[in-house]
Amino acid sequence: MEQEKRQNEAEEAKTVEVIDDRMREEEAESLCRWAAARAGVIVVAPLLGTMSLIANEIYLIIKLGKAYGEEISEQAAVSVLGSLGAYFVGSTLTTLIPFAPLQIPVAVGTTYALGRVVTEWLKAGKPKDMSAFKTVYEDALASAKKNINLFKNNPKKDEPLGDEKKHYDI
């Protein structure tokens, strides 16, 4: 009888863990889509621009950390961006070209891909080496560009994730 009770408790704990993981994953995906949709607005808005994109991405990293029970400071979020290296920074610099048909998919794709990488990085226990997530980044970038209307129609696209006027050095 006691063994059966322990077995039932263990099964219930596994069920709760699966539900918690699914809820975290859904929240993370929602945050990634929100930030990406916001990036599409920011990139073409006068007076916002690339620095606001970086602020948007920093707030995304911080909010994803909270979804996974991790406290990520602004400084740590900046470090995560820096550790992604050339493939992330190069894409972000492309948004400086004042041509909306190019800017929007790049900003949306880069931000969404960043969010997916950070989500996987958090799930993996925040390893120092980010190179293992390059495929996640590339796959998410391609998916976002292919599904751009999903982001353009996001109802939260006009809501900032945080203070977009704050400037960060990467």
SULWOPE-V593314 format. One record per residue. N is the residue number from 1. RES is the residue in three letters. PHI is phi in whole degrees, -180 to 180 (* if undefined). PSI is psi in whole degrees, -180 to 180 (none if undefined). D_CENTER is the distance of its C-alpha to the mean C-alpha in Angstrom with 1 decimal. Layout:
N_RES_PHI_PSI_D_CENTER ; N_RES_PHI_PSI_D_CENTER
This chain:
1_MET_*_-46_47.1 ; 2_GLU_-65_-40_45.1 ; 3_GLN_-65_-40_43.4 ; 4_GLU_-64_-40_42.4 ; 5_LYS_-63_-45_41.0 ; 6_ARG_-64_-38_38.8 ; 7_GLN_-65_-43_37.7 ; 8_ASN_-63_-42_36.7 ; 9_GLU_-64_-40_34.8 ; 10_ALA_-65_-41_32.9 ; 11_GLU_-66_-40_32.0 ; 12_GLU_-63_-41_30.9 ; 13_ALA_-63_-40_28.6 ; 14_LYS_-64_-40_27.1 ; 15_THR_-63_-45_26.6 ; 16_VAL_-62_-42_24.9 ; 17_GLU_-62_-43_22.6 ; 18_VAL_-64_-43_21.7 ; 19_ILE_-64_-44_21.1 ; 20_ASP_-61_-44_19.0 ; 21_ASP_-63_-43_16.8 ; 22_ARG_-65_-41_16.6 ; 23_MET_-65_-42_15.8 ; 24_ARG_-61_-45_12.9 ; 25_GLU_-63_-43_11.6 ; 26_GLU_-65_-42_12.3 ; 27_GLU_-64_-42_10.8 ; 28_ALA_-62_-45_7.4 ; 29_GLU_-63_-41_7.9 ; 30_SER_-62_-43_9.3 ; 31_LEU_-64_-42_6.6 ; 32_CYS_-61_-43_4.3 ; 33_ARG_-68_-40_7.9 ; 34_TRP_-62_-51_9.0 ; 35_ALA_-62_-40_6.9 ; 36_ALA_-66_-43_7.9 ; 37_ALA_-62_-41_11.2 ; 38_ARG_-64_-39_11.7 ; 39_ALA_-59_-39_11.2 ; 40_GLY_-64_-28_14.0 ; 41_VAL_-81_-46_16.1 ; 42_ILE_-60_-45_15.7 ; 43_VAL_-62_-27_16.5 ; 44_VAL_-107_-1_19.9 ; 45_ALA_-83_128_20.8 ; 46_PRO_-60_144_23.6 ; 47_LEU_75_-2_23.3 ; 48_LEU_-101_-77_19.5 ; 49_GLY_70_-161_18.4 ; 50_THR_-63_-39_16.5 ; 51_MET_-63_-36_16.6 ; 52_SER_-70_-32_15.1 ; 53_LEU_-62_-43_12.2 ; 54_ILE_-64_-43_11.7 ; 55_ALA_-60_-44_12.2 ; 56_ASN_-57_-43_9.6 ; 57_GLU_-70_-36_7.0 ; 58_ILE_-64_-45_8.9 ; 59_TYR_-65_-34_8.9 ; 60_LEU_-61_-48_5.3 ; 61_ILE_-59_-45_5.9 ; 62_ILE_-62_-45_9.2 ; 63_LYS_-68_-36_8.6 ; 64_LEU_-65_-40_6.8 ; 65_GLY_-57_-46_9.8 ; 66_LYS_-62_-39_12.1 ; 67_ALA_-61_-30_11.2 ; 68_TYR_-103_15_12.4 ; 69_GLY_73_23_15.2 ; 70_GLU_-113_134_14.3 ; 71_GLU_-91_108_15.2 ; 72_ILE_-109_119_13.1 ; 73_SER_-75_166_15.1 ; 74_GLU_-59_-42_14.4 ; 75_GLN_-63_-42_16.3 ; 76_ALA_-66_-38_14.5 ; 77_ALA_-64_-40_11.1 ; 78_VAL_-62_-41_13.2 ; 79_SER_-63_-39_14.5 ; 80_VAL_-62_-46_11.3 ; 81_LEU_-59_-46_10.8 ; 82_GLY_-63_-35_14.6 ; 83_SER_-73_-15_14.6 ; 84_LEU_-74_-19_12.7 ; 85_GLY_73_-156_15.9 ; 86_ALA_-62_-38_17.5 ; 87_TYR_-67_-28_15.5 ; 88_PHE_-83_-49_12.5 ; 89_VAL_-62_-42_15.0 ; 90_GLY_-60_-42_17.3 ; 91_SER_-65_-41_15.0 ; 92_THR_-64_-40_14.2 ; 93_LEU_-65_-27_18.0 ; 94_THR_-60_-27_18.7 ; 95_THR_-70_-11_17.6 ; 96_LEU_-73_-18_20.7 ; 97_ILE_-74_117_22.9 ; 98_PRO_-77_70_24.1 ; 99_PHE_-144_99_24.0 ; 100_ALA_-51_-41_21.8 ; 101_PRO_-61_-21_22.1 ; 102_LEU_-93_-45_20.5 ; 103_GLN_-60_-47_18.1 ; 104_ILE_-63_-54_16.4 ; 105_PRO_-62_-35_15.4 ; 106_VAL_-68_-47_14.4 ; 107_ALA_-64_-46_12.2 ; 108_VAL_-63_-50_10.6 ; 109_GLY_-62_-45_10.4 ; 110_THR_-64_-43_9.2 ; 111_THR_-68_-44_6.2 ; 112_TYR_-62_-46_5.5 ; 113_ALA_-61_-41_6.7 ; 114_LEU_-58_-47_4.8 ; 115_GLY_-60_-41_1.7 ; 116_ARG_-67_-40_5.3 ; 117_VAL_-63_-47_7.0 ; 118_VAL_-63_-39_5.9 ; 119_THR_-60_-49_6.8 ; 120_GLU_-67_-36_9.8 ; 121_TRP_-63_-43_10.6 ; 122_LEU_-65_-43_11.0 ; 123_LYS_-65_-29_13.0 ; 124_ALA_-85_0_15.0 ; 125_GLY_91_21_16.1 ; 126_LYS_58_55_14.3 ; 127_PRO_-65_151_16.7 ; 128_LYS_-68_-36_17.6 ; 129_ASP_-86_114_17.7 ; 130_MET_-90_-5_14.5 ; 131_SER_-63_-26_16.6 ; 132_ALA_-66_-15_16.5 ; 133_PHE_-100_8_13.0 ; 134_LYS_-61_-40_14.2 ; 135_THR_-66_-39_15.0 ; 136_VAL_-59_-45_11.7 ; 137_TYR_-61_-51_10.4 ; 138_GLU_-63_-42_13.5 ; 139_ASP_-66_-43_13.6 ; 140_ALA_-68_-38_10.3 ; 141_LEU_-61_-47_11.4 ; 142_ALA_-64_-42_14.8 ; 143_SER_-64_-43_13.8 ; 144_ALA_-64_-44_12.0 ; 145_LYS_-65_-36_15.0 ; 146_LYS_-70_-31_17.4 ; 147_ASN_-112_38_16.1 ; 148_ILE_-56_-34_15.7 ; 149_ASN_-66_-28_17.8 ; 150_LEU_-58_-38_15.5 ; 151_PHE_-83_-40_13.3 ; 152_LYS_-61_-28_16.4 ; 153_ASN_-99_8_17.9 ; 154_ASN_-66_126_15.1 ; 155_PRO_-67_-16_17.3 ; 156_LYS_-93_4_14.8 ; 157_LYS_-60_-23_14.3 ; 158_ASP_-94_3_16.9 ; 159_GLU_-100_117_15.6 ; 160_PRO_-65_149_14.0 ; 161_LEU_-80_-20_11.4 ; 162_GLY_-174_-161_13.8 ; 163_ASP_-74_102_16.5 ; 164_GLU_-77_-8_15.8 ; 165_LYS_-89_-9_19.1 ; 166_LYS_-74_137_18.3 ; 167_HIS_-107_138_18.5 ; 168_TYR_-124_143_17.1 ; 169_ASP_-97_124_18.8 ; 170_ILE_-110_none_16.9
